[in-house]
């Protein structure tokens, strides 16, 4: 898989996605939206997959829950990876399911050594079940939790060493978290080793209008706006350092016309193809089947 | 107290439901008793649940309006949070919950609308099966009567004491007109033979036929049941219509006498 730019696939854009023939175009979906026995949604995905590379980007595996991954969820994910043969499978450094309740969000936790053991074990179980390595994405953070024993970058790097997983770097999440928790996005990104980065996400955010709170000054990772210019600048800086990586434009709310999203995708694509050749030998070696 | 990962997650879940940061105070810095970030997580979770319910219950949402629906959906989600990340299946309990929801008391049709929305969504994501066409039924009369039909995995049908199915179907039109609940008792059939979910009003004979077939009856027994339910029914037309609906996915031929 060459490091080109892709687009989050939305159901309202199925026909245009199927018809698109832009060089290097790939699509990404949340597998949870396709965990069904049958139906037109799966047929659309099959038709689009027959024409374009596909990435499965999970939002519900709950890797950071203090429990094993749900066997039913893993089995459904395995069925989708078997059927659609995605070039990459990714999940988040977050939890969402706890004691049988699923919270549709990516929730934070104190990054302790014990949590590292648990998340590494859950990634290992996932990779064993899928018979492939996965990418793990940095979450957007909103709470100044105490009790962290590791920085997020150290935690992520430790996961790659212990499990063989790679990283999905969401540059917008870095920007949002850095703003919300008061650290420097550049320092965060510079700490991530180039060889561990398998994919990059770009999305839009918003300043909290604070419906409940009367305005909190927090940035919210809404995926409901174009990618912000400071995030583009961070992306430029990142790919200048690590080389081109498959890069996704994510949009999940206030979804505009396909052409509008494709224009953002083309901007990323142009930056990627204008970037010097990748310094590392096999940027996506970890996305293939495990030995 | 041991600050395990599970202890944090118990506390965080409590902070979400209690709308208070107190349960996670042990993980917050001094002077951060009420961090705004907790509301961000709470709002995102609520939006995820409400958006999923709005997608799965579009008729209910259009009948009651966006504000009413979202207010009700937030309350439902608090009582019945999703059990799975596959939100396309979320809301099984919503129809029954609406039936017991006091503000819906003057909308007595609402639980049935929700039930039919739910069956529509279930049909959309049901297992695939190729529906039988009329050729599959070109058998000797005796063999046809002895054959047992298998119903399509996406099929749902039900009987109502009033014209709720007509009301539901009218409300799903892109531009619903004046809607009145004046029809007599009727049934509904919902099936997805190919890509599109199809629904129609079912009469007494059609409902009796499908009830018998779902119980494992032969075609002969099912047709007899339809004729008993409505002696005036045109049984040949009824059977042809069900084939055209795509409700049959298989035919087990009985032993030839």
Interface residues (C-beta under 8 A of the other chain):
Chain A: X32 X33 X35 X36 X37 X38 X39 X40 X41 X43 X59 X60 X61 X62 X64 X65 X66 X67 X70 X72 X73 X76 X95 X96 X97 X98 X99 X100 X101 X102 X103 X104 X105 X107 X108 X109 X110 X112 X114 X115 X118 X141 X142 X143 X144 X145 X146 X147 X180 X208 X210 X211 X212 X213 X216 X217 X218 X220
Chain B: X3 X4 X5 X6 X8 X9 X10 X12 X13 X16 X24 X26 X27 X28 X29 X32 X35 X36 X37 X38 X39 X40 X41 X42 X43 X44 X45 X48 X49 X52 X81 X82 X83 X84 X85 X86 X87 X88 X89 X124 X125 X126 X127 X128 X153 X154 X192 X195 X196
